Every structure is written in structure tokens, then in C-alpha cells.
């Protein structure tokens, strides 16, 4: 999802449609993925 949202520049609604998921699910998973990515990057410093 992160790849689709940021590297492919797709909207949340387009991702939801592609993956056959509710829009709210896509938004919450992207938010959680960003939290996990931020934590992982902070651990590298």
C-alpha cells in the first residue's frame, strides 16, 4: 500500500478499489504502516 500511495501516487480510493477493501481500511493501514516505518527509521539513527 505504501508503494502504491507514495511511489505510484495513487489516491486512497484508487487503492481501495484495486485491493477490494473499504476506504477506511486502506487509510488505517497506511497510517499504521507510516507509524511502523517512522519507528524503524528512528531505530537506525
N, C-alpha and C positions, 0 to 999 in steps of 0.2 A: 504494500500500500504506500509506503514512503516513497518508493521508486516512482510509482505512478503519479503521486501527488506532486513531488518536487522535481524529479528529473524529466518526467513526461508532461509535466504541467497540466495535469488533468484535474477537473473540478471534483469535489467530494461526491456530487450527484452522479457524475460520469463513472466514477469508481464504483459507487454503489450499484449502478446499473450493470456494469461489466461483471461484477462479482455476485450479483443477485443477492445483495444484502440491503437491509434498511439503512437509510442515510444516517440515522443516529448511531448505528453500529460502526459505520465507517469513521464517523467523526470521533467517537470514543476510542476506537482502536488506534487511530492516528495520533490522538492526544497522548495515549499511553505509550505508544512507540517513541514519541518525542521525549517523554519523561525518561524512558529507559535509555535512549541514545544519549541524552544530556548527562545522565549519571555515569554511563560507560566512558564518555569522553572526559568527564571530570576526574575519573579514576586514573586516566592516562597521564595527567599532569603532575 
